[in-house]
Structures are given as C-alpha cells and as structure tokens.
Amino acid sequence: MKILQDIRVLDLSRVISGPFCSRMLGDLGAEIIKIESPRGDQLRNTIPMKGQFSASFTQFNAGKKSLCIDYRTERGVELVKQLAGKCDVFLENFRAGLLAETGLGYDEIKAVKPDIVYCSISGFGQAGPNAGRPAYTDIIQALSGFDYAAQKMFGNETDSPPGYPASLGDTCASLNATISILAALYHRAVSGQGQYIDVSMLDSLIASNDSTLQRTIFSDGELDEPSIIFRPPLRLKDGYIAASVALNFEKVVMAMDLPELIIDERFKTAMLQRENMMEYISIVAEWAHDKTVEQVSAIFDEYDIPYGKVNSSQEVVDSQIVSDREMKVDLTLPGGVLTSVINTPFNFSSGKSRPQGPPPLLGEHNDVVLRDLLGLSDDARQSLVDEGIIDSHTGESRSEV
C-alpha cells in the first residue's frame, strides 16, 4: 500500500521525534532520504543491538535510505540544498534556528524549492524566550502537567511523580508533525503553495493533556487533577486489571454480588456516585484483591464490563491481537539477521501500512541517491568522498552515545 508513493521526504532529523514522523510517512509509501552526519544518528549504537543495528534505530528508521553528508561544510550544505530541490518535504528536529545558521533554514530551502513543505520539530517552538532551550521528553512531560496529573491520580502527594516509561513528548510531537505535513501536502495540491510547519513537543503534550487541563480551566482552578474516572488498575492476587468501574456502576455492583449498593444512600444517584467515587472504588478494590486475573476476567466478561489485564512487554508482543492486527512485522537486516518491528497502526481498505524495508547502514545509499537523484558521475562522487564531504559506505555504524 503506497498512498504517498509520489512523495519524497528529505529527513535531517535524529533520535525519535523526527524519525518516528518520517517512519510513518515512509510506511504510507513516501520515499524517505535520511541525511546523517559522519557520526550517524545517536540511536544507532544504543542497546539492545542485533548485529550493527540497535532496537530503537531499527524501529524508527526501517524502510529509509541513508546518506552520510557533512553538512557543516559549505559543499555539504550545497548538496543538501540540491537534494531538497528534488523533494516534497524537508523535516528537521534541531534546536530552533540551528539549521538556519548553517544555511539550511526554511528561507534557504524555499529558495531552491518554492513549494517545499518544511517541518521543524523542537521542544518549545521556533519563537519566544524558550525557543533555544534543549528539550527531552521527561522535561516536556513535567512542564506539560502530565507528571503532576499522574502523581494526583495515584494519590502520591508526598513521593516523586511516577514519570512515564515511554517518550510521550517525542511521539506526540511526531504524530502532530505527521498530521501537519499531510495537511500541508493537501494544501499544496490544492493551491500550489508550500508551507512552513512549527511543531513543539510542549504544545503537543499540552494538547494531549487536554482533559485534565480543561477541567482546571472550566472550574476556574478548583479542579487541578485528572477526572476520578481515571484510576490506577485493580490489584489482584496474581496481577492487575484496568477496568471501567467508574462508568459502569450498576453492572459492577451486580458483578460483585452487592446489589444493595444500588440503593445505598451514598450511591443512589449519579451525582452521589461521583461525590463518593473514592469510597466506591475502595469497595471494588477490596472485592478484587483476593481474586485471580482469570476469575475477575470471567466475571467482567459475564457482566459486559470493559477491562484489560496489565500485560508485560513480552505478553504484548506475543499476544493474539498483535498478530491479528499485524502490529508486529518481520524484517531482514542487512547481513541477513532476522528481527521484527512494531508496525504503524494505519489500516485502509486498500491494505495495511508497513515499513518499505529494513533500516539503512550509515551512508548505505550515498551512491544510488547522488547518482540517480542528482546525476553525479562516479568521479564527482569520488571527489566528494576524497574531500570528506560524504562518507563512503564501509558497513559500519559509527555513532556514539
């Protein structure tokens, strides 16, 4: 399935926020040309590794082509501009203004490709007093109120906020960048005009924390915690289950064989149920704590109560639903090593999205792209190698973290 088969993306981004965006575009059929410095993407040598590839680099860069260009040099900058002139989208996630200082900002790229869709992903946006600040997902999660909301949800007033084991700031920005790029490409198809896109990690995570923040706005500051319907999973004898107990009061009390709670003065109306929700949840937790996951699952199935077992990572990747939904796909890495990656979650009547191939070795596609896209001769390409502008492919990933 190649919905974006005529779209070519020049991707100067690295780590997660940009590469995840271009991976999604690539899975939809776009050609992704990844420009790496001689040191390579920082994710190349993170652990765990299979052969020359790290898990993270493989996940976020499957299906791309890699060019290794030293764009700190004048000739390297010129090469990137020439490549941009052959592309539809230019993607970067450096600190605000950094690429402009090297001669690869929007104005410079627009000069060679007037209808380019140029997307910048940064921590705090391209303007304002915070624009130049470095940003990582844990910082963004703290500033956006996500950590505070988690602390409140767990009733953890004295301990540190629990944090998150996923790069929410990066992935939310990736999703918003992808949506913005697709919208800009549609606008270009209609108007013929390109677009500059400014996506902020902090903006993206604030937008994703909308339910909690909107409660604070609407209550004029009286409610600064998440809704009580968002509660931690129930603790059972042999695991945990997340269940929609707040929204299914009558079903849950019948499932617990406590029908008297329906006429209990604390829970007789929906308003009283909300006011006394923590007391009700304590009753459910007490009922559940001496039961097994299998027992509670069977009861909730019988009473049609939405629930889900808290799965380990291995249980997720081995699950039937991951197989049924094709959310794990196999790849053969350069060198013949077999592995799998998590798939992008796009399903269309014409098919399921998937990576267009394995991740690239550093500079693997130098020759083919410079020859086919820019028409550079063997001598011209060798001259670039001799001058240190591009790195010839040695089959080595040389990044350091």
ABEGO torsion letter per residue (X at the ends): XBAAAABBBBBABBEAAAAAAAAAAAAAGBBBBBBBBAAEBAAAABOBBBEABBAAAAAAABGBBBBBBBAABAAAAAAAAAAAAABABBBBABBBGAAAAAGABAAAAAAABAABBBBBBBAAEABEAAAABBBBAAAAAAAAGAAAAAAAAAGBAABBBAEBABBAAAAAAAAAAAAAAAAAAAAAAAAGBBBBBBBBAAAAAAAAAAAAAAAAAAAGGABABBBAABBBBBBBAAEBBBBBAAABAAAAAAAAGBAAAAABAAAABAAAAAAAAAAAAAAAAAAAAABBAAAAAAAAAAAGBBBBBBBBAAAAAABAAAAAAGABBBBBBBGGBBBBBBBBABBBAAEBBBBAEBBBBBGAAAAAAAAAAAGBBAAAAAAAAAAGABBBBAGBBABBX
